[in-house]
Amino acid sequence: MNLNAISLPSRRRFLQTSGMGLGSLALASLLHQETAAQERRQQPHFAPKVRSVIWLFMTGGPSQVDTFDYKPELQRRNGQVLAGADPRTGFFQTSGRCLASPFRWRQHGQSASWVSDLLPHTARHVDDMAFIHSCYSLQNNHAPASIELMTGLNRPGYPAMGSWITYGLGTMNENLPAFVVMHETKPRGDDNIWTPGFLPKSYQPLTLDARRREEIANLARAPGMNETQQRSQLELLRELNQEHQQQRTQEADLAARIQSFELAYRMQSAAPEALDLRQESRQIQDLYGVNGRETGTFGRQCLLARRLVERNVRFVQIFFSASRISGGAVNDVPWDGHNDINVNHRDCAASMDQPVGALLSDLKARGLLDSTLVVWGGEFGRTSDSQGSVGRDHNPHAHTIWMAGGGIRGGVHYGATDEFGYKAVENRTSVHDIQATILHLLGLDHTRLTYRFNGRDFRLTDVAGNVIRDVLA
């Protein structure tokens, strides 16, 4: 054999090739470790009470003392000085004088729970709800308070609850996303409220915009392309991406990008079917108010939420923004009743109440309420003293969140505000307590659901949070 005839690689080419080989081995090892960790991670820590969550996020901050937290003393002392009032509690400045609720109140259900006349449809379900009256926030403005409630911290860049849940439990339907967000006009804080933060981008939500009738962009196959051609195209794209990833092992988002292409391919048949409300009877559509002027948008979103959890989507979040305040444009903070709480909250309730009542009735009739947790609440409450003459400012010191569904004791009232509904004084409940409770119902120990980032183990509840066991069945 003529050794001189053999073309030997240069030292540089040899090192490049060897390095790539070692990189491939390292990548394979990392992927194996990630897969093994994911398999360990995507199991509940204990038997879950529910499989799915629907969070009805009441953007703008509904008033606790005009919805579910009845305060007779506030009614009696309308216009009088509110003891302990701080005019700077909210975003603007308040009068320091009591503002009685302009709504009538009565008790409902066997639990004799007080609900204002704003919410007759929702009130029919009080015996399935656990009311947490002592919630508070550390923020008094919409964006940071919403980010805090969803991510556990009041600044952008941290993973939202839906992303944490998807990271911890994975998906129950390979053909649909595990985490879906619905909105109309985006709330203040927009994508930062539902971002996956430093988690891999495969844990981001599918966002559905009601202004586009929940169409999913770039989902349809290109004109003239059949399924075999598209499958071949995706296979080639995967090979190229994997080769690219082998040379750039630090680019964690590339694996998520590959997964997103595959999910989009699988969604082409599953998603249009799930989002097609024409499959629902006219009776069901009328129940939700899908064709109503006020209820149309939120009714459609609530019905879609039921269809999604019916198809094993794990976390669905609807950011309420459908109310046309006094006939104006769609509002990004609809419950924000600074000027006139009577007009503002009546407009919001007209859009929200019927769909919420329908969702609870429909889930229960289909046997889905036992496996679904429904959460209702906003980023904070509103002041018991007036802003101007008949408005209410932001109030981070007190608001009500209710939960209904699997694992929840119905008709329970946990915590309490003072006699004016101004501050939480009994069993004060932080955002981390709410988060810990929701994770617990899904079978996750909030102290063990961690992700290492920048040398530190992070979790949704940061270094706080207690499960609210008094509301659990």
Legacy VTK file of the C-alpha trace (Angstrom):
# vtk DataFile Version 3.0
C-alpha trace
ASCII
DATASET POLYDATA
POINTS 473 float
0.000 0.000 0.000
1.346 3.393 -0.979
0.972 5.451 2.169
2.033 8.577 0.315
-1.044 8.220 -1.898
-3.398 8.414 1.055
-4.915 11.880 1.512
-4.544 12.594 5.203
-6.660 15.344 6.780
-4.935 18.477 7.914
-4.467 19.007 11.657
-7.078 21.767 11.605
-9.577 19.555 9.726
-8.841 16.658 12.099
-9.441 18.818 15.167
-12.603 20.262 13.646
-13.935 16.823 12.850
-12.903 15.390 16.204
-14.348 18.372 17.970
-17.615 17.966 16.157
-17.645 14.317 17.076
-16.994 15.103 20.722
-19.630 17.829 20.501
-22.089 15.306 19.134
-21.312 12.930 21.970
-21.708 15.753 24.467
-24.975 16.820 22.871
-26.276 13.261 22.897
-25.361 12.990 26.557
-27.042 16.295 27.366
-30.158 15.331 25.453
-30.243 11.992 27.234
-29.905 13.718 30.595
-32.600 16.237 29.645
-34.920 13.465 28.463
-34.375 11.472 31.645
-34.875 14.574 33.771
-38.000 15.448 31.817
-39.402 11.949 32.308
-38.762 12.245 36.048
-40.079 15.770 36.177
-43.253 15.336 34.136
-44.960 13.201 36.718
-47.077 14.563 39.577
-45.498 14.464 43.014
-48.692 12.905 44.404
-52.168 11.972 43.207
-53.758 15.053 41.595
-57.293 16.223 42.308
-57.705 17.842 38.866
-56.299 17.413 35.381
-56.923 20.874 33.933
-57.239 24.502 35.024
-59.330 27.297 33.494
-58.364 30.707 34.891
-60.868 33.471 34.165
-58.625 36.503 34.647
-60.736 39.587 35.355
-58.392 42.176 33.901
-58.482 45.581 35.550
-59.371 44.552 39.099
-63.044 43.958 39.967
-64.302 45.479 43.206
-64.608 42.937 45.998
-67.199 45.087 47.797
-69.411 45.177 44.692
-69.287 41.486 43.771
-68.733 38.855 46.485
-67.610 40.583 49.707
-70.766 42.107 51.248
-70.116 44.842 53.827
-73.253 46.172 55.587
-71.170 48.712 57.499
-69.946 50.222 54.246
-73.563 50.520 53.133
-74.571 52.250 56.352
-71.714 54.760 56.396
-71.853 56.031 52.837
-70.130 59.417 52.644
-68.637 59.203 56.132
-64.913 59.252 56.847
-63.291 55.828 56.373
-61.084 55.224 59.402
-57.522 54.370 58.411
-57.999 55.304 54.760
-54.837 56.215 52.858
-55.589 58.450 49.842
-52.417 57.080 48.173
-53.398 53.423 48.393
-54.330 53.297 44.726
-52.829 54.689 41.574
-54.434 58.111 41.881
-55.907 59.687 45.034
-59.072 58.868 46.921
-61.431 60.927 49.066
-61.091 59.006 52.325
-64.907 58.776 52.520
-66.915 55.553 52.309
-68.577 54.723 49.026
-71.489 52.305 49.459
-72.026 49.663 46.824
-74.682 50.835 44.349
-75.844 47.236 43.861
-78.370 45.154 45.728
-77.198 42.077 47.578
-78.812 38.819 48.554
-77.822 35.371 49.757
-77.717 32.343 47.474
-77.535 28.563 47.761
-77.404 26.350 50.817
-74.226 28.170 51.829
-76.195 31.455 51.985
-73.326 33.197 50.193
-73.765 36.911 49.513
-73.535 38.015 45.859
-74.501 41.363 44.371
-77.229 41.585 41.751
-74.547 42.136 39.124
-73.952 38.385 38.863
-77.190 36.356 38.899
-75.856 33.561 36.639
-72.638 33.145 38.610
-74.567 33.265 41.901
-76.355 30.006 41.045
-73.075 28.151 41.580
-71.955 29.478 44.968
-72.290 26.040 46.557
-69.567 24.788 44.197
-67.212 27.680 44.970
-64.617 28.386 47.613
-64.320 32.150 48.129
-60.955 33.503 49.249
-61.775 36.987 50.545
-58.365 37.874 51.983
-56.186 38.094 48.870
-53.663 40.897 48.605
-51.001 42.077 46.177
-47.701 43.888 46.644
-48.390 46.068 43.593
-50.961 48.789 42.988
-50.788 49.057 39.196
-52.103 46.708 36.530
-49.022 45.399 34.731
-46.778 44.598 37.732
-49.710 43.216 39.751
-50.769 40.933 36.882
-47.200 39.774 36.318
-46.833 39.107 40.052
-50.023 37.044 40.203
-49.010 34.933 37.215
-45.243 34.585 37.680
-44.754 35.077 41.428
-42.541 38.137 40.907
-43.474 41.678 39.901
-40.975 42.160 37.086
-40.800 40.740 33.563
-38.745 37.748 32.510
-40.005 35.016 34.822
-42.084 31.992 33.812
-45.857 32.172 34.100
-47.930 29.649 36.005
-49.078 27.918 32.813
-45.477 27.421 31.712
-44.478 26.076 35.133
-47.380 23.619 35.051
-46.480 22.463 31.543
-42.840 22.078 32.593
-43.876 20.051 35.615
-46.546 17.833 34.085
-46.099 17.894 30.321
-48.968 17.543 27.888
-51.982 15.221 27.913
-52.630 15.679 24.173
-49.689 15.504 21.770
-51.741 17.200 19.053
-52.653 20.340 21.023
-50.632 22.736 23.205
-50.704 22.129 26.954
-51.026 25.880 27.671
-53.458 28.183 25.840
-54.064 31.903 26.420
-57.080 33.765 25.037
-57.391 37.546 24.914
-58.884 40.359 22.900
-57.030 43.634 23.423
-53.945 42.522 25.350
-53.944 43.429 29.050
-51.310 45.782 30.398
-48.171 43.747 30.819
-49.231 41.726 27.738
-46.808 38.893 26.857
-44.897 39.289 30.123
-47.954 37.904 31.946
-47.825 34.554 30.148
-44.175 34.272 29.090
-42.161 31.049 29.676
-39.329 33.307 30.874
-36.109 31.359 31.262
-37.842 28.005 30.761
-37.382 26.415 27.316
-39.630 28.038 24.721
-41.474 24.732 24.260
-43.388 25.723 27.420
-44.815 28.928 25.941
-48.572 29.187 25.366
-50.550 29.203 22.184
-52.190 32.656 22.190
-55.587 33.110 20.557
-56.750 36.628 19.692
-60.525 37.122 19.714
-60.157 40.024 17.269
-58.987 37.447 14.712
-61.694 34.970 15.700
-59.061 32.730 17.325
-57.380 31.918 14.028
-53.946 30.324 14.362
-51.415 31.997 12.073
-49.293 29.847 9.722
-51.064 26.638 10.675
-52.544 25.722 7.302
-50.501 23.733 4.777
-49.149 25.783 1.862
-51.379 25.750 -1.243
-50.539 22.874 -3.589
-48.607 20.898 -0.965
-49.889 17.475 0.051
-49.261 15.744 3.393
-46.414 13.564 2.051
-44.590 16.583 0.680
-44.999 18.498 3.920
-43.780 15.521 5.953
-40.678 15.282 3.752
-40.072 19.003 4.137
-40.300 18.739 7.926
-37.946 15.753 7.980
-35.355 17.736 6.011
-35.856 20.755 8.263
-35.383 18.588 11.352
-32.138 17.125 9.965
-30.777 20.566 9.188
-31.771 21.903 12.604
-30.230 18.928 14.388
-26.992 19.340 12.444
-27.033 23.032 13.341
-27.675 22.165 16.983
-24.775 19.711 17.128
-22.440 22.584 16.258
-24.101 24.970 18.710
-24.844 22.978 21.838
-25.499 26.098 23.915
-28.547 27.158 21.863
-31.258 25.644 24.054
-34.117 27.264 22.130
-33.313 25.357 18.947
-34.730 22.111 20.358
-37.893 23.989 21.291
-38.084 25.349 17.757
-37.865 21.821 16.332
-40.661 20.741 18.695
-42.795 23.717 17.648
-42.632 22.680 13.975
-43.725 19.171 14.899
-46.557 20.436 17.101
-47.788 22.765 14.356
-47.832 19.802 11.948
-49.884 17.700 14.361
-52.194 20.618 15.147
-53.276 21.031 11.531
-56.130 18.602 12.014
-56.653 18.735 15.795
-56.742 22.502 16.352
-59.347 23.504 13.733
-61.651 20.782 15.047
-61.190 21.901 18.662
-61.862 25.549 17.791
-64.864 24.903 15.551
-67.894 26.094 17.542
-70.209 25.118 14.689
-70.034 21.613 16.107
-71.897 22.848 19.184
-75.696 22.812 19.264
-77.631 26.069 19.110
-78.771 25.361 22.680
-75.179 25.290 23.947
-74.221 28.391 21.975
-77.219 30.245 23.407
-76.312 29.040 26.904
-72.934 30.776 26.616
-74.322 33.802 24.806
-72.035 33.223 21.829
-74.277 35.279 19.555
-75.117 38.014 22.067
-73.966 41.599 21.624
-72.430 41.894 25.099
-71.623 38.240 25.753
-70.404 37.175 22.306
-66.627 37.416 22.750
-66.302 36.114 26.301
-69.009 33.513 25.683
-67.077 32.172 22.702
-63.853 32.091 24.739
-65.496 30.227 27.639
-67.012 27.670 25.278
-63.617 27.202 23.612
-62.090 26.685 27.059
-64.559 23.870 27.743
-63.771 22.276 24.373
-60.036 22.508 25.056
-60.109 20.884 28.508
-62.461 18.283 27.040
-59.570 17.479 24.685
-57.058 17.314 27.536
-55.476 20.756 27.302
-53.995 21.287 30.733
-54.051 25.059 31.367
-56.383 27.551 29.695
-56.353 31.213 30.615
-58.840 33.814 29.423
-57.977 37.483 29.929
-61.330 39.216 30.059
-61.345 42.227 27.769
-64.586 41.964 25.855
-66.600 44.626 27.642
-67.355 47.777 25.649
-67.332 50.276 28.476
-70.279 52.632 27.966
-70.380 51.817 24.269
-66.731 52.746 23.677
-63.825 50.725 22.305
-62.634 47.450 23.746
-60.874 48.199 27.032
-57.552 46.608 28.014
-58.453 46.982 31.734
-62.256 46.633 31.621
-62.925 46.334 35.374
-60.984 49.547 36.065
-63.874 51.552 37.570
-62.117 54.817 38.412
-64.896 57.142 37.270
-68.200 55.391 37.950
-68.259 51.951 39.569
-71.954 51.514 38.812
-71.689 52.043 35.043
-68.329 50.295 34.715
-69.185 47.130 36.655
-72.637 46.783 35.075
-71.034 46.878 31.624
-68.445 44.275 32.618
-70.949 41.984 34.302
-73.204 42.119 31.242
-70.362 40.605 29.210
-69.012 38.211 31.841
-71.791 36.804 34.029
-73.753 34.630 31.607
-70.671 32.939 30.062
-69.223 32.138 33.495
-72.492 30.634 34.707
-72.737 28.655 31.454
-69.181 27.348 31.766
-69.786 26.030 35.288
-73.144 24.494 34.311
-71.729 22.894 31.167
-68.642 21.470 32.875
-70.811 20.016 35.618
-73.341 18.504 33.205
-70.544 16.775 31.271
-68.795 15.445 34.373
-65.799 17.685 33.670
-66.022 19.899 36.758
-64.684 17.045 38.888
-61.439 17.042 36.864
-61.230 20.778 36.155
-60.372 23.669 38.446
-62.012 26.989 37.519
-60.416 30.121 39.007
-61.968 33.617 38.859
-60.192 36.788 39.918
-58.182 39.837 38.912
-54.861 41.399 39.813
-56.183 43.382 42.811
-59.370 44.829 44.276
-60.737 48.339 44.607
-60.902 50.914 47.366
-63.792 51.184 49.827
-63.517 54.960 49.729
-64.389 56.906 46.614
-62.245 58.255 43.857
-63.972 61.380 42.677
-67.602 61.001 43.696
-68.665 57.517 42.509
-65.492 55.724 41.334
-63.055 53.391 43.090
-59.259 53.338 42.783
-56.920 50.312 42.740
-56.629 48.479 46.057
-53.761 45.991 46.517
-54.755 45.358 50.151
-57.901 43.302 49.528
-59.635 41.358 46.792
-61.616 38.157 46.308
-60.671 35.137 44.218
-62.914 32.108 43.976
-62.178 28.554 42.905
-64.596 25.832 41.839
-64.187 22.257 40.692
-62.245 19.147 41.586
-60.713 19.063 45.053
-62.524 22.231 46.214
-64.943 22.465 49.143
-67.995 24.219 47.797
-69.741 26.990 49.704
-66.639 27.810 51.766
-65.547 31.339 52.676
-61.886 31.665 53.636
-60.272 34.736 55.144
-61.912 38.092 55.712
-61.493 41.796 55.160
-62.266 44.483 57.726
-65.842 45.731 58.197
-65.475 48.062 55.208
-63.766 45.571 52.879
-60.735 47.842 52.734
-57.958 45.520 53.951
-57.507 41.772 54.371
-57.255 41.117 58.099
-57.949 37.393 58.625
-55.894 34.623 56.969
-54.235 37.068 54.604
-53.568 35.270 51.325
-50.607 36.094 49.079
-50.215 35.378 45.385
-47.824 32.580 46.354
-50.521 30.940 48.489
-52.885 30.982 45.496
-50.174 29.521 43.259
-49.205 26.840 45.784
-52.846 25.767 46.111
-53.386 25.453 42.360
-50.179 23.441 41.952
-51.230 21.217 44.850
-54.561 20.410 43.198
-52.613 19.366 40.080
-50.474 17.015 42.160
-47.405 19.271 42.365
-45.496 20.247 45.497
-44.646 23.905 44.856
-41.407 23.624 46.871
-40.147 20.804 44.633
-41.100 22.281 41.259
-37.790 24.015 40.530
-35.646 24.965 37.544
-31.956 25.838 37.731
-31.118 29.118 36.021
-27.971 31.225 36.429
-26.761 28.984 39.236
-29.927 29.202 41.318
-32.988 26.976 41.706
-36.072 29.048 40.901
-39.701 28.179 41.555
-43.072 29.793 40.840
-43.648 30.601 44.516
-40.118 31.974 45.021
-39.323 31.334 48.717
-42.881 31.616 50.057
-46.358 30.171 49.659
-48.613 27.858 51.647
-51.378 25.599 50.366
-54.773 26.941 51.510
-55.973 23.660 52.974
-59.224 25.068 54.365
-60.641 25.360 50.832
-59.700 21.782 49.864
-62.197 18.937 49.913
LINES 1 474
473 0 1 2 3 4 5 6 7 8 9 10 11 12 13 14 15 16 17 18 19 20 21 22 23 24 25 26 27 28 29 30 31 32 33 34 35 36 37 38 39 40 41 42 43 44 45 46 47 48 49 50 51 52 53 54 55 56 57 58 59 60 61 62 63 64 65 66 67 68 69 70 71 72 73 74 75 76 77 78 79 80 81 82 83 84 85 86 87 88 89 90 91 92 93 94 95 96 97 98 99 100 101 102 103 104 105 106 107 108 109 110 111 112 113 114 115 116 117 118 119 120 121 122 123 124 125 126 127 128 129 130 131 132 133 134 135 136 137 138 139 140 141 142 143 144 145 146 147 148 149 150 151 152 153 154 155 156 157 158 159 160 161 162 163 164 165 166 167 168 169 170 171 172 173 174 175 176 177 178 179 180 181 182 183 184 185 186 187 188 189 190 191 192 193 194 195 196 197 198 199 200 201 202 203 204 205 206 207 208 209 210 211 212 213 214 215 216 217 218 219 220 221 222 223 224 225 226 227 228 229 230 231 232 233 234 235 236 237 238 239 240 241 242 243 244 245 246 247 248 249 250 251 252 253 254 255 256 257 258 259 260 261 262 263 264 265 266 267 268 269 270 271 272 273 274 275 276 277 278 279 280 281 282 283 284 285 286 287 288 289 290 291 292 293 294 295 296 297 298 299 300 301 302 303 304 305 306 307 308 309 310 311 312 313 314 315 316 317 318 319 320 321 322 323 324 325 326 327 328 329 330 331 332 333 334 335 336 337 338 339 340 341 342 343 344 345 346 347 348 349 350 351 352 353 354 355 356 357 358 359 360 361 362 363 364 365 366 367 368 369 370 371 372 373 374 375 376 377 378 379 380 381 382 383 384 385 386 387 388 389 390 391 392 393 394 395 396 397 398 399 400 401 402 403 404 405 406 407 408 409 410 411 412 413 414 415 416 417 418 419 420 421 422 423 424 425 426 427 428 429 430 431 432 433 434 435 436 437 438 439 440 441 442 443 444 445 446 447 448 449 450 451 452 453 454 455 456 457 458 459 460 461 462 463 464 465 466 467 468 469 470 471 472
